[in-house]
Amino acid sequence: MDSALRLQARAGQRALLITTLAVPLTGWTVHALTLHRLLAHARKDRLTGLWCRPEFVAYGERLVRTRRRNTVHVLMLDGVDFKGVNDTYGHAAGDTVIQTMGRRLARWSSNRTALAARLGGDEFAVCVALPQETALAEITELREQLRQPLQHEGHTLRLDVSIGISRAADLPSETMSRILRGADTAMYKVKNGETAFPYFATRADAYVESVNGRRAGRRGTHTPARAA
């Protein structure tokens, strides 16, 4: 009888020890998951929920290192006269336009091997793997979706966007940063009327002169670079 009681006591002690250890472990697990969610949220644009530039570049770098490199297309997108929407209808309307663009890009990207990001203001980018034979048709379809008007407080807001395209296949061995710069330059040429959509970036576009790492003329390039 004494042996049976001792066995029960030991079993109870082990159960208590396991329970005691499990409580803080569960607490730390919940804390870690919460922290992970907060960090992920911090890496996303608050207005659109899209990823920001660092995550976009990292995604592109991973994709161009795979066997799918030659299918990688980087799109740089810039709103056309979004400032006019702000000036005419107010900042709430401008925010609605940005949010709508973000939703449309996210929806298009969700059906593909792709990641969409907001780089700032009305600048967006998409990194996507597309077969060469259907790529242009799919990008043109995206452009048409983005240009669809939207309703805001009884007003019809007309949307337009300039898109520059950079193909990793056209820039062999180049980094994601170079491919992105090529797309940025291509977009700038389309927006300024130097060329018509679709325009695919060349190696020269990927090596345009930059200020603080960005094409001259982009927002923020007037600020002197910090000393190393």
TAJODA-V630090 format. One record per residue. RES is the residue in three letters. PHI is phi in degrees with one decimal (NA if undefined). D_LAST is the distance of its C-alpha to the last C-alpha in whole Angstrom. Layout:
[[RES/PHI/D_LAST] [RES/PHI/D_LAST]]
This chain:
[[MET/NA/78] [ASP/-60.8/76] [SER/-62.8/74] [ALA/-64.6/73] [LEU/-65.8/72] [ARG/-64.2/70] [LEU/-63.5/68] [GLN/-63.8/68] [ALA/-64.3/66] [ARG/-63.9/64] [ALA/-63.2/63] [GLY/-65.0/63] [GLN/-63.9/60] [ARG/-63.9/58] [ALA/-63.2/58] [LEU/-64.6/57] [LEU/-64.0/54] [ILE/-61.8/53] [THR/-63.4/53] [THR/-62.4/51] [LEU/-72.2/48] [ALA/-70.8/48] [VAL/-60.9/48] [PRO/-66.1/44] [LEU/-63.1/43] [THR/-62.5/44] [GLY/-61.1/42] [TRP/-67.1/39] [THR/-62.9/40] [VAL/-61.8/40] [HIS/-62.3/37] [ALA/-65.0/35] [LEU/-64.5/36] [THR/-63.1/36] [LEU/-63.3/32] [HIS/-60.9/32] [ARG/-64.9/33] [LEU/-64.3/31] [LEU/-66.1/28] [ALA/-63.1/29] [HIS/-64.3/30] [ALA/-67.4/27] [ARG/-85.4/25] [LYS/-107.7/28] [ASP/-68.5/28] [ARG/-68.5/30] [LEU/-76.4/32] [THR/-107.9/33] [GLY/80.6/33] [LEU/-78.0/31] [TRP/-69.4/28] [CYS/-98.4/24] [ARG/-55.6/22] [PRO/-58.0/20] [GLU/-69.7/24] [PHE/-64.4/25] [VAL/-63.0/22] [ALA/-62.6/23] [TYR/-61.7/27] [GLY/-61.4/27] [GLU/-62.5/25] [ARG/-66.0/28] [LEU/-67.9/30] [VAL/-74.2/29] [ARG/-90.0/29] [THR/-96.6/33] [ARG/-68.8/36] [ARG/-90.8/36] [ARG/-49.4/33] [ASN/-71.2/35] [THR/-100.7/37] [VAL/-74.1/33] [HIS/-122.3/33] [VAL/-110.6/30] [LEU/-109.6/31] [MET/-109.5/29] [LEU/-125.0/31] [ASP/-135.3/31] [GLY/-65.7/34] [VAL/-100.0/36] [ASP/57.7/37] [PHE/-65.9/36] [LYS/-61.4/35] [GLY/-62.8/39] [VAL/-65.6/40] [ASN/-59.2/38] [ASP/-66.2/39] [THR/-87.3/43] [TYR/-113.1/43] [GLY/100.7/41] [HIS/-68.6/37] [ALA/-63.1/40] [ALA/-66.5/41] [GLY/-61.5/37] [ASP/-64.3/36] [THR/-62.9/39] [VAL/-63.0/38] [ILE/-61.8/35] [GLN/-63.6/37] [THR/-65.0/39] [MET/-59.1/37] [GLY/-61.8/35] [ARG/-63.8/39] [ARG/-65.4/40] [LEU/-66.6/37] [ALA/-64.0/37] [ARG/-65.4/41] [TRP/-63.2/40] [SER/-70.8/37] [SER/-65.6/40] [ASN/-94.8/42] [ARG/-140.6/40] [THR/-79.8/37] [ALA/-157.7/34] [LEU/-141.3/32] [ALA/-106.0/31] [ALA/-142.8/28] [ARG/-103.2/28] [LEU/-90.7/24] [GLY/139.9/25] [GLY/56.7/27] [ASP/-105.7/30] [GLU/-100.0/28] [PHE/-129.0/29] [ALA/-148.7/29] [VAL/-134.9/31] [CYS/-113.1/30] [VAL/-144.1/34] [ALA/-95.8/36] [LEU/-132.9/39] [PRO/-61.4/42] [GLN/-57.3/42] [GLU/-71.9/45] [THR/-117.8/45] [ALA/-56.7/41] [LEU/-63.1/42] [ALA/-63.3/45] [GLU/-69.8/43] [ILE/-68.4/40] [THR/-64.5/42] [GLU/-61.7/44] [LEU/-59.4/41] [ARG/-57.8/40] [GLU/-67.1/44] [GLN/-63.3/43] [LEU/-67.9/40] [ARG/-86.8/42] [GLN/-66.5/45] [PRO/-66.6/46] [LEU/-135.5/46] [GLN/-98.5/48] [HIS/-142.9/47] [GLU/50.3/49] [GLY/84.1/52] [HIS/-107.2/49] [THR/-95.2/49] [LEU/-97.7/45] [ARG/-85.7/44] [LEU/-114.5/41] [ASP/-149.9/40] [VAL/-148.9/36] [SER/-97.4/35] [ILE/-125.8/34] [GLY/-110.8/32] [ILE/-120.0/32] [SER/-127.3/30] [ARG/-104.7/32] [ALA/-60.5/31] [ALA/-64.5/34] [ASP/-82.9/33] [LEU/-127.5/30] [PRO/-59.0/30] [SER/71.3/28] [GLU/-79.5/25] [THR/-78.8/23] [MET/-60.4/23] [SER/-61.8/20] [ARG/-67.9/22] [ILE/-63.5/25] [LEU/-65.4/24] [ARG/-64.3/22] [GLY/-60.7/26] [ALA/-63.9/28] [ASP/-63.2/26] [THR/-65.3/27] [ALA/-61.2/30] [MET/-62.1/31] [TYR/-61.7/29] [LYS/-66.5/32] [VAL/-67.2/35] [LYS/-65.3/34] [ASN/-86.6/34] [GLY/79.1/37] [GLU/-69.3/36] [THR/-151.7/38] [ALA/-101.0/40] [PHE/-70.9/39] [PRO/-88.4/39] [TYR/-129.4/36] [PHE/-104.7/34] [ALA/-61.7/31] [THR/-101.0/31] [ARG/-61.3/28] [ALA/-62.1/28] [ASP/-64.1/27] [ALA/-73.6/24] [TYR/-118.2/22] [VAL/-62.9/23] [GLU/-62.6/20] [SER/-129.8/17] [VAL/-124.3/15] [ASN/55.1/12] [GLY/83.9/14] [ARG/-127.7/17] [ARG/-59.0/20] [ALA/-54.9/20] [GLY/103.2/23] [ARG/-74.2/22] [ARG/-58.1/21] [GLY/95.4/18] [THR/-77.2/17] [HIS/-79.3/18] [THR/-81.7/15] [PRO/-58.2/12] [ALA/-67.9/9] [ARG/-73.1/6] [ALA/-68.0/4] [ALA/-68.5/0]]
